[in-house]
Amino acid sequence: MAMATTEAEPEYPNGGKRFAGRTFLETKESYVFGAFPIWHPLKLVTSCFILLNFLSIGYPSKEPDLEGEALVQLLRTLNDSNGQIRDWNYYFVSPCVSWSHVTCNNGSVTSLSLASIGFSGTLSPAITKLKFLVSLDLSSNDLNGPVPMRFFSVPEFNFTATSLTCGSSLEEPCVSSSPFPVSTSKSRLRVAVIAASCGVFIVLLLGFAYRYRHLHRLKHDVFVDVAGEDECKISFGQLKRFSWREIELATDYFSESNIIGQGGFGKVYKGVLPDNTKVAIKRLTDYYSPGGEAAFQREVQLISVAVHRNLLRLIGFCTTSSERILVYPYMRNLSVAYQLRELKPGEKGLDWPTRKRVAFGAAHGLEYLHEHCNLKIIHRDLKAANILLDDNFEAVLGDFGLAKLVDTKLTHVTTQIRGTMGHIAPEYLSTGKSSEKTDVFGYGITLLELVTGQRAIDLSRLEDEEDVLLLDHIKKLLREDRLDDIVDGNLKTYNRQEVKTIIQVALLSTQSSPEDRPTMAEVVKLLQGVGLAERWAKWEEVEHERNQAFSLMSQQYVWPEESTIDQEAIQLSKAR
């Protein structure tokens, strides 16, 4: 979840499969995505692979609710010229979730209370699509025209003070009546039976609730509103639960003008609570898939156990039968990605001391997730867009939608690759295995973003060079001793030694083998200079030997221009 940025970076869809192509991922030295020096043909193939992934991203679609569609057609012909009904939209939620003037039972529309709305149209035949409708009140509206004859299967209706016509000849004015009257004695008997049944049910429910509370008073209870009414019935720890109506009002009915970002699981809206508190409201869009539902429960649980100054705090949440909502503090300074690349004219960017502070803050937050939680938490999508900035420009890690709880003695293997292209560790891409070292790789790429201000992947670099990936680009400039060309041009002043330290830690963190990368606890020390010189000298030695080996390999396959032999195919098959 990039909560506070408009940056759009390519991401794998939820069902994405890991890439395990033999040509590119068979050996430690042949990982893609910037973990090694790549010769020209492979870089071209890698660039094509990245571009194809950009073009293959899909978005989930949601079928419209049939009853909701009928109600929208009804509203259109009734002609709500005064705009009294604003929340009937079947593409967002079903009518039984939060539509005004609608009453449901067992997920079906059973009653419509539309008296004195100010309608001035006709009654649409779409009303007959509401198969379970038992009550309709359209009284005191300027309506005219016939009532569909099939509609009279509805037991109770009120058309007084309208010009609607009924009857076999469609010339009789409609009144408050029922075509199938029920005797008074039967009505009273039915009311008595219903009242008695409700009384017994309430007594049983109270008894069950008392016993359940007695047996589980020391446990945190979780209640889910399966009926999908306005009020959310879920509670977890001390988090605040919001009603659907509160969320609608806070976001001005999810106005497009309030969108401040979009992550892997949904859009993020700026909202204002009744006490004028500004919040960021994340609306999950794929809760109905296994990943979406799990993502909601996972975020709630993760935030409840992970409390740190560099981690985003969850204020509350809301759930209905068709919606999952998360509520966070609003970060006025948005994200690091916004500050690096999305600033509006006149806005001041991040200076070097602030960028350095962000690097340390993100490291401390990630170290806490890895080392100090009872269950390790792997973020799996660390990038500049997911690092938010509070009022003091302190780094706050956000978007735990891709995070995964794992046992301290196990690593997690998945067939679904989750993350952002350019930030994904090579072993995660090839095997589906994620660990703390997966996050270390993403952190290293984020450090390079802080130094350069550039994206992890930039196809525009193909115009001037072969390096699409930021990691390869930095290595090339570093070999050529062009430090000033690495640093973001928006930085007026910076400490050269501190920049070198950040770059060195970044490259140590993005080594192809996860065993060679430092832990986040070690990263914090390396940022302070502890043990950095020794590890960097070893990295330079290995990198030099690797570059020499690839240089010799490239010279071995030099073909005359007139040769018809497929040089690229031989290079790809030999050099592994």
TILUM-134295 format. One record per residue (C-alpha): residue number from 1; x, y, z. Coordinates in Angstrom, 2 decimals. Layout:
N
k,c1,c2,c3
NUM,X,Y,Z
...
This chain:
576
k,c1,c2,c3
1,0.00,0.00,0.00
2,1.49,3.17,-0.98
3,-0.65,5.21,1.27
4,0.42,8.67,0.42
5,1.79,8.86,-3.07
6,0.54,9.14,-6.60
7,3.54,7.29,-7.96
8,2.63,4.31,-10.16
9,5.24,1.57,-10.16
10,4.80,-1.78,-11.97
11,3.63,-4.54,-9.63
12,2.96,-8.26,-9.95
13,-0.74,-9.17,-9.89
14,-1.92,-11.23,-6.92
15,-1.83,-14.44,-8.88
16,1.59,-13.89,-10.44
17,3.86,-16.93,-10.72
18,7.55,-16.94,-9.94
19,9.97,-16.62,-12.84
20,12.27,-19.59,-13.01
21,13.65,-19.46,-16.52
22,16.67,-21.76,-16.85
23,18.46,-19.32,-19.11
24,18.67,-16.54,-16.53
25,18.28,-18.08,-13.08
26,20.28,-21.28,-12.90
27,23.39,-20.15,-11.03
28,24.31,-17.74,-8.29
29,26.10,-15.47,-10.74
30,23.26,-15.32,-13.25
31,20.42,-13.68,-11.32
32,18.50,-10.95,-13.09
33,17.38,-7.54,-11.86
34,20.66,-5.95,-11.05
35,22.29,-8.51,-8.78
36,25.29,-9.10,-11.13
37,27.12,-7.66,-14.15
38,25.05,-8.66,-17.20
39,26.34,-8.87,-20.78
40,24.52,-7.13,-23.56
41,22.17,-9.83,-25.00
42,20.85,-10.83,-21.58
43,20.16,-7.20,-20.69
44,18.09,-6.88,-23.84
45,16.06,-9.98,-22.94
46,15.66,-8.73,-19.36
47,14.39,-5.38,-20.62
48,11.84,-7.13,-22.82
49,10.75,-9.28,-19.87
50,10.20,-6.19,-17.73
51,8.24,-4.47,-20.49
52,6.02,-7.52,-20.96
53,5.30,-7.57,-17.25
54,4.30,-3.91,-17.43
55,1.84,-4.70,-20.21
56,0.42,-7.86,-18.62
57,-0.81,-6.38,-15.38
58,-4.54,-6.90,-14.97
59,-7.08,-5.47,-12.63
60,-9.90,-7.29,-10.94
61,-13.42,-6.48,-12.00
62,-16.60,-6.76,-10.00
63,-19.95,-7.90,-11.38
64,-22.76,-5.44,-10.65
65,-25.40,-6.45,-8.11
66,-28.65,-7.42,-9.93
67,-30.94,-5.91,-7.32
68,-28.72,-2.85,-7.21
69,-28.99,-2.52,-10.99
70,-32.79,-2.71,-10.75
71,-32.85,-0.02,-8.05
72,-30.64,2.28,-10.11
73,-33.00,1.86,-13.09
74,-35.94,2.58,-10.80
75,-34.27,5.73,-9.46
76,-33.55,6.93,-12.98
77,-37.24,6.82,-14.03
78,-38.48,8.21,-10.72
79,-36.43,11.32,-11.56
80,-34.73,12.37,-8.33
81,-34.31,15.97,-9.50
82,-33.52,17.21,-5.99
83,-30.64,14.77,-5.60
84,-31.91,13.35,-2.31
85,-30.43,9.91,-2.94
86,-26.69,9.92,-3.59
87,-25.45,6.54,-2.39
88,-27.18,4.14,-4.81
89,-24.23,2.78,-6.80
90,-24.16,-0.98,-7.40
91,-20.53,-0.94,-8.62
92,-19.29,-0.01,-5.13
93,-21.44,-1.97,-2.68
94,-24.63,-4.03,-2.76
95,-27.92,-2.37,-1.75
96,-27.97,-4.37,1.48
97,-24.73,-2.83,2.76
98,-25.46,0.84,3.19
99,-27.99,2.17,0.67
100,-30.35,4.67,2.19
101,-34.13,3.98,2.25
102,-33.46,0.26,1.65
103,-34.20,-2.60,4.05
104,-32.94,-6.13,3.46
105,-33.41,-9.60,4.85
106,-30.99,-12.47,4.18
107,-29.17,-10.38,1.59
108,-32.27,-9.47,-0.46
109,-34.16,-6.19,-0.74
110,-37.49,-6.49,1.12
111,-38.61,-2.90,1.71
112,-38.26,0.54,0.10
113,-39.23,3.69,2.04
114,-39.30,6.50,-0.51
115,-42.06,8.79,0.76
116,-41.79,12.57,0.24
117,-38.48,12.40,-1.63
118,-39.56,14.82,-4.35
119,-39.74,12.38,-7.26
120,-41.39,13.64,-10.45
121,-41.25,10.72,-12.87
122,-42.75,7.29,-13.46
123,-42.47,3.81,-11.96
124,-40.04,1.62,-13.91
125,-40.87,-2.02,-14.78
126,-37.47,-2.77,-13.22
127,-39.31,-2.83,-9.89
128,-40.55,-6.32,-10.82
129,-36.96,-7.61,-10.64
130,-37.03,-7.22,-6.86
131,-38.39,-10.72,-6.24
132,-38.38,-10.47,-2.45
133,-39.91,-7.01,-2.10
134,-42.79,-7.04,0.42
135,-43.23,-3.33,1.16
136,-43.03,-0.15,-0.92
137,-43.84,3.42,0.13
138,-43.88,6.04,-2.65
139,-46.48,8.34,-1.08
140,-46.38,12.13,-1.43
141,-44.35,12.15,-4.65
142,-45.32,13.78,-7.96
143,-45.45,10.45,-9.81
144,-47.69,9.52,-12.74
145,-48.27,6.71,-15.19
146,-49.26,3.05,-14.77
147,-48.03,0.58,-12.19
148,-46.71,-2.69,-13.74
149,-49.35,-5.35,-13.14
150,-46.77,-7.91,-12.04
151,-45.82,-5.54,-9.27
152,-49.00,-6.39,-7.36
153,-47.43,-9.49,-5.89
154,-46.06,-7.06,-3.28
155,-48.21,-7.42,-0.13
156,-47.91,-3.87,1.20
157,-47.67,-0.58,-0.69
158,-48.52,3.09,-0.23
159,-49.17,5.29,-3.29
160,-51.31,7.98,-1.65
161,-50.81,11.56,-2.85
162,-49.44,10.36,-6.21
163,-50.96,10.18,-9.71
164,-50.06,6.54,-10.34
165,-52.83,4.42,-11.91
166,-53.70,0.84,-10.99
167,-56.39,-1.75,-11.67
168,-57.19,-3.92,-14.66
169,-57.94,-0.89,-16.84
170,-55.01,1.11,-15.43
171,-57.38,4.02,-14.87
172,-57.98,3.70,-11.12
173,-55.86,5.93,-8.89
174,-53.55,4.04,-6.51
175,-54.02,4.35,-2.76
176,-52.59,2.83,0.38
177,-53.83,-0.73,0.19
178,-52.94,-4.35,-0.49
179,-54.43,-6.49,-3.27
180,-54.26,-9.44,-0.92
181,-55.80,-8.18,2.35
182,-55.18,-10.13,5.51
183,-57.89,-10.42,8.14
184,-57.47,-8.50,11.38
185,-57.57,-11.62,13.52
186,-54.92,-13.31,11.41
187,-52.78,-10.17,11.51
188,-52.99,-10.01,15.28
189,-52.19,-13.69,15.56
190,-49.20,-13.28,13.30
191,-47.92,-10.31,15.32
192,-48.32,-12.28,18.54
193,-46.41,-15.26,17.14
194,-43.62,-13.05,15.84
195,-43.35,-11.18,19.13
196,-43.20,-14.41,21.13
197,-40.58,-15.86,18.81
198,-38.45,-12.72,19.07
199,-38.71,-12.81,22.84
200,-37.53,-16.41,23.04
201,-34.73,-15.70,20.60
202,-33.51,-12.68,22.58
203,-33.51,-14.66,25.84
204,-31.52,-17.47,24.24
205,-29.12,-14.99,22.67
206,-28.49,-13.21,25.97
207,-27.90,-16.53,27.71
208,-25.44,-17.62,25.05
209,-23.64,-14.27,25.16
210,-23.32,-14.44,28.95
211,-21.89,-17.96,28.86
212,-19.53,-17.14,26.03
213,-18.23,-14.04,27.79
214,-17.77,-16.01,30.99
215,-15.70,-18.67,29.22
216,-13.63,-16.24,27.13
217,-13.31,-13.12,29.24
218,-9.52,-13.21,29.06
219,-9.42,-13.50,25.27
220,-9.70,-10.88,22.53
221,-12.97,-11.54,20.73
222,-13.44,-10.95,17.02
223,-16.96,-10.27,15.72
224,-17.69,-9.98,12.00
225,-20.81,-8.34,10.62
226,-21.86,-11.06,8.20
227,-25.22,-9.40,7.56
228,-23.49,-6.40,6.01
229,-25.48,-3.64,7.71
230,-24.16,-0.14,8.36
231,-22.50,-0.79,11.70
232,-19.23,-2.71,11.71
233,-19.20,-5.59,14.20
234,-15.51,-6.34,14.42
235,-13.28,-5.61,17.36
236,-9.58,-6.29,17.80
237,-7.68,-4.95,20.81
238,-7.98,-1.20,21.29
239,-8.49,-0.29,17.65
240,-11.50,1.88,16.85
241,-14.21,0.40,14.70
242,-15.92,2.80,12.31
243,-19.38,2.50,10.82
244,-19.76,2.49,7.06
245,-21.62,5.78,7.29
246,-18.71,7.41,9.15
247,-16.31,6.29,6.42
248,-18.60,7.60,3.67
249,-18.94,11.00,5.31
250,-15.21,11.23,6.05
251,-14.30,10.68,2.38
252,-17.24,12.62,0.89
253,-18.61,9.33,-0.44
254,-15.18,8.26,-1.71
255,-14.76,11.28,-3.91
256,-12.12,10.91,-6.60
257,-10.71,14.28,-5.54
258,-9.75,12.76,-2.18
259,-7.59,9.97,-3.62
260,-4.01,10.38,-2.37
261,-2.51,7.08,-3.43
262,-3.01,3.54,-4.62
263,-1.33,0.38,-3.40
264,-1.45,-3.26,-4.33
265,-4.78,-3.87,-2.61
266,-6.73,-0.68,-3.18
267,-7.00,3.08,-3.25
268,-6.22,5.43,-0.36
269,-8.44,8.43,0.37
270,-7.86,11.49,2.47
271,-10.62,11.75,5.07
272,-11.77,14.04,7.86
273,-13.44,12.65,11.00
274,-16.20,14.53,12.89
275,-13.59,15.95,15.31
276,-11.69,17.39,12.28
277,-8.93,14.79,12.57
278,-7.40,14.09,9.16
279,-6.96,10.42,8.31
280,-5.88,8.23,5.41
281,-8.54,5.64,4.55
282,-7.46,2.57,2.62
283,-10.28,0.86,0.74
284,-9.38,-2.71,-0.16
285,-10.67,-3.64,-3.59
286,-10.00,-7.38,-3.77
287,-11.13,-8.57,-0.35
288,-13.26,-11.24,-2.05
289,-10.15,-13.01,-3.31
290,-8.04,-15.12,-0.92
291,-5.33,-12.47,-0.89
292,-7.70,-9.59,-0.18
293,-9.49,-11.11,2.81
294,-6.22,-12.38,4.25
295,-4.61,-9.00,3.67
296,-7.22,-7.25,5.80
297,-6.91,-9.67,8.70
298,-3.13,-9.66,8.38
299,-2.79,-5.89,8.56
300,-5.01,-5.67,11.63
301,-3.02,-8.35,13.42
302,0.37,-7.03,12.35
303,-0.26,-3.50,13.53
304,-1.60,-4.78,16.84
305,1.73,-6.47,17.64
306,4.15,-4.12,15.87
307,4.46,-0.79,17.69
308,7.49,1.38,16.87
309,8.16,5.04,16.11
310,9.15,4.12,12.55
311,6.08,1.97,11.83
312,2.70,3.28,10.68
313,0.04,3.15,13.41
314,-3.39,1.79,12.59
315,-6.21,3.93,14.03
316,-9.13,1.67,13.21
317,-11.07,-0.23,10.59
318,-14.49,-1.04,9.20
319,-15.88,-4.18,7.65
320,-19.18,-5.03,5.96
321,-20.27,-7.94,3.81
322,-18.70,-6.26,0.79
323,-16.12,-3.79,2.11
324,-12.86,-3.81,4.08
325,-11.56,-0.45,5.29
326,-8.36,0.50,7.16
327,-7.92,3.90,8.81
328,-4.45,5.39,9.37
329,-3.09,8.77,10.48
330,-2.80,11.21,7.60
331,0.81,11.99,6.73
332,0.94,15.60,5.59
333,4.35,15.17,3.95
334,3.15,12.10,2.04
335,5.83,9.59,0.99
336,9.54,9.56,0.17
337,8.69,8.75,-3.45
338,6.50,11.86,-3.64
339,9.22,14.03,-2.14
340,11.81,12.65,-4.57
341,9.87,12.64,-7.83
342,6.34,14.04,-7.57
343,6.79,17.51,-6.07
344,4.66,20.32,-7.42
345,6.23,23.57,-8.62
346,7.44,25.63,-5.69
347,7.62,22.72,-3.23
348,10.97,22.13,-1.57
349,12.53,18.69,-1.86
350,14.43,16.61,0.68
351,17.90,17.84,1.61
352,20.74,15.45,2.34
353,20.45,15.43,6.18
354,16.76,14.51,5.85
355,17.52,11.71,3.37
356,20.15,10.33,5.70
357,17.67,10.45,8.60
358,15.11,8.60,6.47
359,17.68,5.88,5.71
360,18.34,5.35,9.42
361,14.64,5.49,10.36
362,13.62,2.91,7.75
363,16.46,0.65,8.89
364,15.34,0.85,12.53
365,11.72,0.11,11.59
366,12.67,-2.89,9.48
367,15.06,-4.16,12.16
368,12.18,-4.07,14.64
369,9.97,-6.14,12.33
370,12.71,-8.74,11.86
371,14.26,-8.93,15.31
372,11.89,-7.69,18.01
373,8.46,-9.12,17.18
374,7.40,-12.42,18.72
375,6.75,-13.57,15.18
376,9.04,-12.22,12.50
377,7.36,-9.87,10.08
378,8.56,-9.73,6.48
379,7.43,-6.61,4.65
380,8.06,-7.93,1.11
381,7.41,-4.62,-0.66
382,9.84,-2.09,0.76
383,10.32,0.92,-1.52
384,10.33,4.72,-1.39
385,6.59,4.81,-2.08
386,5.92,2.80,1.09
387,8.02,5.00,3.38
388,5.84,7.82,4.68
389,7.00,11.05,6.30
390,5.44,12.49,9.45
391,5.27,16.18,10.33
392,8.96,16.14,11.33
393,10.01,14.23,8.19
394,10.71,11.10,10.22
395,10.46,7.86,8.26
396,7.40,5.68,8.92
397,7.10,2.30,7.20
398,3.65,1.78,5.73
399,1.68,-0.75,3.71
400,1.76,-4.07,5.48
401,-0.66,-5.47,2.88
402,2.16,-7.62,1.50
403,3.74,-8.44,4.83
404,3.85,-12.04,6.02
405,4.11,-13.48,9.52
406,6.50,-16.42,9.66
407,7.68,-18.66,12.45
408,11.15,-17.77,13.75
409,12.49,-21.15,12.61
410,10.92,-21.23,9.16
411,11.09,-19.37,5.90
412,7.98,-18.89,3.81
413,7.62,-20.42,0.38
414,4.85,-19.22,-1.90
415,3.89,-19.68,-5.53
416,2.70,-16.07,-5.65
417,5.32,-13.38,-6.17
418,4.28,-10.19,-4.41
419,6.25,-6.99,-4.65
420,7.39,-4.29,-7.04
421,9.61,-4.84,-10.05
422,13.15,-3.68,-9.42
423,12.81,-4.19,-5.65
424,12.32,-7.97,-5.70
425,15.26,-10.07,-4.50
426,16.53,-12.59,-7.12
427,16.04,-15.67,-4.91
428,12.44,-14.65,-4.20
429,11.80,-14.23,-7.91
430,13.32,-17.60,-8.84
431,12.19,-19.82,-5.94
432,9.31,-18.01,-4.25
433,11.18,-18.19,-0.94
434,11.07,-15.01,1.13
435,13.04,-14.23,4.27
436,14.44,-11.25,6.15
437,17.13,-11.04,3.45
438,14.36,-10.40,0.90
439,13.58,-7.17,2.75
440,17.28,-6.32,3.00
441,17.48,-6.38,-0.80
442,14.48,-4.05,-1.09
443,16.01,-1.75,1.51
444,19.23,-1.55,-0.49
445,17.35,-0.49,-3.62
446,15.50,2.11,-1.53
447,18.83,3.56,-0.39
448,19.80,4.01,-4.03
449,16.49,5.81,-4.62
450,17.32,8.17,-1.76
451,20.75,8.98,-3.19
452,19.76,9.32,-6.84
453,16.12,10.38,-6.67
454,15.45,7.91,-9.51
455,13.11,4.94,-9.87
456,14.33,1.37,-9.46
457,13.42,0.74,-13.11
458,13.55,3.44,-15.76
459,13.00,2.42,-19.38
460,13.99,5.89,-20.55
461,17.62,5.02,-19.77
462,17.59,2.73,-22.81
463,17.95,5.81,-24.98
464,21.46,6.51,-23.68
465,22.70,3.21,-22.24
466,21.83,-0.44,-21.68
467,21.03,-0.29,-17.96
468,17.31,-0.23,-17.30
469,17.80,-1.15,-13.65
470,19.00,1.48,-11.20
471,21.31,-1.03,-9.52
472,23.21,-1.74,-12.75
473,23.34,1.97,-13.54
474,24.93,2.78,-10.16
475,27.51,0.00,-10.47
476,28.56,1.30,-13.88
477,28.98,4.89,-12.65
478,30.83,3.68,-9.57
479,33.33,1.72,-11.71
480,33.90,4.92,-13.67
481,34.36,6.91,-10.42
482,31.49,9.30,-11.30
483,30.05,9.95,-7.85
484,28.67,13.37,-8.76
485,26.67,11.79,-11.59
486,25.14,9.32,-9.15
487,23.83,11.91,-6.69
488,20.41,13.48,-7.27
489,20.79,16.72,-9.22
490,18.27,18.39,-6.89
491,20.72,18.14,-3.99
492,22.57,21.43,-3.78
493,24.97,20.29,-1.07
494,25.82,16.90,0.40
495,28.53,15.12,2.38
496,30.54,13.02,-0.08
497,31.72,10.54,2.55
498,28.19,10.02,3.84
499,26.95,9.47,0.29
500,29.69,6.88,-0.28
501,28.68,5.12,2.94
502,25.03,4.94,1.90
503,25.94,3.61,-1.57
504,28.28,0.98,-0.11
505,25.63,-0.24,2.34
506,23.13,-0.34,-0.53
507,25.38,-2.50,-2.71
508,26.23,-4.83,0.18
509,22.49,-5.23,0.79
510,21.73,-6.09,-2.85
511,24.22,-8.91,-3.41
512,22.86,-11.80,-5.46
513,23.24,-14.38,-2.71
514,21.06,-13.78,0.38
515,23.75,-15.36,2.55
516,26.16,-12.57,1.55
517,23.76,-9.78,2.54
518,23.87,-8.32,6.05
519,20.95,-8.60,8.45
520,19.03,-5.42,9.25
521,20.72,-5.29,12.66
522,24.07,-5.38,10.83
523,22.83,-2.77,8.35
524,22.18,-0.33,11.20
525,25.80,-0.77,12.34
526,27.15,-0.49,8.80
527,25.34,2.83,8.37
528,27.28,4.01,11.41
529,30.54,2.81,9.80
530,31.03,-0.19,12.08
531,32.70,-3.00,10.08
532,31.94,-1.32,6.75
533,35.53,-1.06,5.47
534,36.20,-4.79,5.76
535,32.97,-5.89,4.11
536,33.32,-3.31,1.33
537,36.87,-4.43,0.51
538,35.65,-8.01,0.16
539,32.75,-6.87,-2.04
540,35.11,-4.94,-4.35
541,37.39,-7.96,-4.68
542,34.55,-10.30,-5.62
543,33.02,-7.74,-7.98
544,36.37,-7.18,-9.73
545,36.88,-10.92,-10.30
546,33.35,-11.28,-11.60
547,33.74,-8.39,-14.04
548,36.99,-9.85,-15.36
549,35.36,-13.24,-15.90
550,32.50,-11.75,-17.88
551,34.88,-9.58,-19.88
552,36.91,-12.63,-20.94
553,33.73,-14.49,-21.77
554,32.53,-11.66,-23.99
555,35.86,-11.57,-25.85
556,35.69,-15.32,-26.40
557,32.56,-14.94,-28.51
558,33.51,-12.19,-30.94
559,31.99,-12.92,-34.34
560,32.62,-11.25,-37.69
561,29.80,-9.02,-38.84
562,29.11,-11.24,-41.86
563,28.74,-14.35,-39.69
564,25.33,-16.00,-39.85
565,25.78,-17.82,-36.54
566,23.36,-16.73,-33.82
567,25.84,-15.19,-31.40
568,23.21,-14.23,-28.88
569,21.88,-17.78,-28.62
570,25.37,-19.19,-28.02
571,26.15,-16.60,-25.38
572,22.93,-17.33,-23.54
573,23.47,-21.08,-23.64
574,27.16,-21.06,-22.68
575,27.50,-18.32,-20.11
576,25.63,-19.46,-17.04
